[in-house]
Amino acid sequence: MGTDYDLCINGGGPIGATLACLLARKGLRILLLERSPLSTTPARNPDGRAYALAEGIRPLLEDAGIWQALPLPPQPITTIHVTDSQGRIPAASRSTIADGLSFTGDDAPEDRPFGWMVEAHNLLAAIARTLTNQPGLDVRAPATGRFTFSRDEARITLDTGETVTASLVIAADGRQSLLRQQAGIGLTRIPYNKIALVSVLAHEKPHHGSALENFLPQGPFARLPLPGTETHPHRSAIVWTDRPGRIAHFTSLDAASFTRLVEDRLCGEDLGTITLAGRHWTYPLASQYAHRYHATRLLLAGDAAHGLHPVAGQGMNLGFRDVRTLNDILGDAHARGQDLGAPALLQHYQRLSRPGNLAMLAGCDLMERLFSTNMPLIRHARHAGLMAMKRLPSLRHGFVQKAMGL
């Protein structure tokens, strides 16, 4: 079309960067803008974020060259325990792992892990290492741009004063996407009036790759396995969801009192002595979805299009599904010499992506509401569902295949 670039991706986080690497390898001319500087070494003071990446996402990151560039090893998730404490804590009859549902290696195909825990600062360092070695990929970081869209092209004025054009712009700029707002695309937000408390724990005994999801009436409590470090060979992250006032109380406790509360919620897991291995982080929780995924010469991807409750750990995985879809659609259109910003192509992406994304959002929302109530009828129904999955291997295996993204 005579543009400077086939594609401009606004946002160099995991979603935007992975898509940029994949499409650059298919010969597209890509401009990638990222407002934060890139660092090829993991942060000394990380922000506590860690991603539970489904096993089915790993090949996508390998194809992009990012997985191989991880400076620190990721942690495979080989066992998942799900318990419903039904409001028992801190009663003496609190739930144990044996009372709930466990997914083990026997449930995973070909003895593959269910997924991988990758800390954000590790993944971002791998992205920075990979972006610098991609022919056809023009990376500007830190950089921003002003965008104008017409029927024929997108025009980007960079903060350096340079003006360039592209056939298509992809907004991968997060939940507060400025491009989505500029395009006038509506957004529905579902607040939960709850806070996620994230902390990293060091423990005496190994976790053996196991994860725990303990559903409490106030919100889910998750323990997620992390890779060890020289200082702390056995580590886990916790994501503890509760009302703002209670989270404020938990974060005000001294370390010994806090870890005692954590131990009460581990459902009998034997991790030995537990200590805090850093500070607390808190994140307000809400789901949201864009009313459409496209505008003139513009597509939304990742958190710019949808944001989930973290109850099932699927937010980042859903963004990578967008990446997979866009990689197929745009790679094929480029190979055919088609206009990447053609309205029919943009509508095709929305038809392929949005229904499944909305179904996942609705499922996570329903799970949060079902497991965050202690109403007897609902409590008995969800317990029956867990027990049915426990007794029926075929049902459990189907669920696992879906959750692994296979």
Buried (B, 14 or more C-beta within 10 A) or exposed (E): EEBBBBBBBBBBBBBBBBBBBBBBBBEBBBBBBBBEEBBBEBEEEBEBBBBBBBBBBBEBBEBBBBBEBBBBEBBBBBBBBBBBBBEBBEEEEBBBBEBBBBBEEEBBEEEBBBBBBBBBBBBBBBBBBBBEEBEBBBBBBEBBBEBEBEEBBBBBBBEEEEEBBBBBBBBBBBBEBBBBEBBEBEBEEBEBEBBBBBBBBBBEEBBEBBBBBBBBBBBBBBBBBBBBEEEBEBBBBBBBBBBEEBBEEBBEEEEEEBBEBBBBBBBEBEBEEBEBBBEBBBBEBBBBBBEBBBBBBBBBBBBBBBBBBBBBBBBBBBBBBBBBBBBEBBBEBBEEEBBBBBEEBBEBBBEBBBEEBEEBBEBBBEBBEBBBBBEEEBBEEBBEBBEEBBEEEEEBBEBBBEBBBB
